[in-house]
């Protein structure tokens, strides 16, 4: 094997590994706890409850939030299977 070919393959492997590690957790799936934290941050609210429910052939995280204005919001986040 030529040195240039090895160097190219190694660089490609290293780049692939770095890109794989950089993929966000959301791309691989999101736990109920992660979904609840994300919803609370996005809406600047406190989590009142969180559960995962089956809707037809898919699962959805249902997060109930209390905003700083005293409004209760329900956020639905589709679950991506890992």
N, C-alpha and C positions, 0 to 999 in steps of 0.2 A: 504494500500500500504506500502510495506516495505521501510525503509529509503534508503537502498542500491539501490533499483529500482528507487526511485525518484532522487537520486543523479546521477545515470547513465543517466536517461532521461534528466535531466537538463543539464548535461555536453554535451550530444549529441545535444540538442537544441542550446546551446551556441556555440558549434563548427560549427554547420550548419549556424548559423547567421553570425559568423565571416567569414566563407568561402564565404557566399553570398555577404557580403560587400566587400570582397577582389577581386571579379570578376572585371576584367577591363571593362571600358566603351565600348571598342571595341566589347566585347562579346554581349552587349545589343544593339549595333547600334552606328553609328558615324555620327554626324552632318556634314554638308558641311564645316562649319567653323573649326571644329576639324580636319577633313581630310586635309584641306588646310594647317593648322598649322603643322600637322605631316609631310606632304610632304615637306614643306619648311625646316623644321628641318633636315629631313633625307637627303635632297639633298643640304643643306647649300645654299639655294636660296631664292629669294623673290617671292611672289605670284603675278602674273600678272592678273589672272582671275580664277574663280572657278564657276562651275555650276553642277547641277545634271541632268543627262539625262536618258531617258528610252531606253534601248537596248534590244529589244525583250521583254521577260517577267521579266527582272530585271532592277534595277536602278544602275547607276554608277556615282560616283563623278569624274568629269574631272577637273583637276587642272593644269593650265599653269604656269610654273615657269621660272624665269630668274636666271641662275647660276652666280656666281662671275666671271666666264670666259666669260660671255656675251652670253651663249648658252641658247636658249629657249627649255624647256623640257615640255612635256605633260605627266602627271601621271594620271592613271585611277585606282580608288579605288572602288571595289564593295561595294554597300550599303547593310548592314545587317539590316533587318527590326527589329525594337524594339518589 
